[in-house]
């Protein structure tokens, strides 16, 4: 693990040395490539590489060089890697960031150096509000938005009461706050678990069961989502307390969750079957390039991040010193998003639709996700007024 | 009141699982004076073996027994090939070598099984909750962990306290040189003890697997807890490991279960919900610190050297 890492580092150095500034478009990529959540980082890298293939590995006529860095899901390491990319690699853009706590730790380094940072997943509330920056764009969502959509759906469905469970870190707090802001029924209790070390949720499930709530809402990304669904099913709650989720069931966790995921609804801004041309091409080519794998929303957002960067570089014809022009180009969001309609709010967070997704058996007999309905249209996050940018 | 019973069972289940891991560790540490950081890797291998064999044989029980045998064999081979040569050395050498083994096992697993992890599905008769008291339903699988772990604990007690091998193990724990001088084949004893420890770790791993997922590095976090337990219980003492493991399991689970509500009485609701998980994960280490201050040799130390 460590060795591969060093080799990658040496390889990256060997690649960067001969290039003089301005010849290439340099992109730093910070995500998780080791440990249990490495599958997410790999999906993001795969999607980014696919996007580069589609662009002919050039942006604005210049070759693109990507430097991948592993944050190990730790804020301190993410910050170090961001510093390295900004200070010694002098990249033009930084993309990636799965985890809100990693992004919050790394944010200042990027913003202070006026390096464009495109978050392809994490969307902490602070970033949409008081910490918004002209140099930061998001091709994902603000954390609260997806659970807000779920809360809206639960209210529409007539759910009377809920018990909330989520991990104790920046995103977990945003997620539970999000569902509370739109769910009109009663919240019977909420529990936060130690993140990411706690994998056994027996105490929390027992509390939920005895709370008198009619349903459970959870946010558990990555492997934790598999573990939660296992334990939820083993506790026999599937028959008695329906589960509602955000970021808990996706194409990466589904092969492990299997039947446990059937009948568990989730909200998402992208689903693999969204009927636009860009998306059809993305999904089909991904499955062709990476045999046996399916893209997840993490990948879709990263693919969009590459398209967004490309639109900025093309606008300045490869001259990445023209930062104001690049910013203006990105704000227009003229790139073709795989999720169809997409535009930015004043805080550079997307304004977009959120869909209800369900798990079904597809034509190959494999479990996959399917769009059931549109929950909200052109949703803007609820922190944009706190952002001083106009 | 019924909630308390259920949370108590949750704590007991977690504690007993920790005991299986800690028992092997304390035996190896106490008797062979060998620090084995790769104990968590054996836990991981047990889970990977079980997931593989259960998928092959389509039988949960058969697969589990095959996995137990495989982990035991792996432990014996590991001892014979690598660890045997390190016994006379310093503890730091043990730490370095077994840390290397952790990296070796993690990468070996990545090569053989891939990075994504596996699942160990339960047979349907273990996936439903059972009624243990009027109105109290408990997951059948968690209940079976409690039963199996208690049986293993009883068996271990019998082996260690009532058999000749056990007598040698106890003698080894109190004075290694002396039993060697008495003509006991200490090499064979060590191999046996290491194999037994490996099988116990494998058992813990494969029993935990259906609750969690089978993934690379799954043994690393839990190994820290196992070390905490053998420090609290007294190094080399199975009885100490048993009581300390149950103690730690209960403190961890009951802390998580009831601390947020207690804190809510004095703090605002949101402050309490975020402070409680942090605080409850500290409780165990707090306990260890107190034990180290009051009884540095642990609560139930093995007989003095």
Interface residues (C-beta under 8 A of the other chain):
Chain A: X1 X2 X35 X36 X38 X39 X42 X168 X173 X190 X191 X192 X193 X194 X197 X198 X199 X200 X202 X203 X204 X206 X207 X210 X223 X226 X227 X230 X231 X233 X234 X235 X236 X252 X255 X256 X258
Chain B: X2 X3 X6 X7 X10 X13 X14 X103 X106 X107 X115 X116 X117 X118 X119 X121 X122 X127 X128 X129 X137 X139 X140 X141 X142 X210 X211 X212 X213 X215 X216 X217 X218 X221 X253 X254 X256 X257 X260 X273 X274 X276 X277 X278 X280 X281
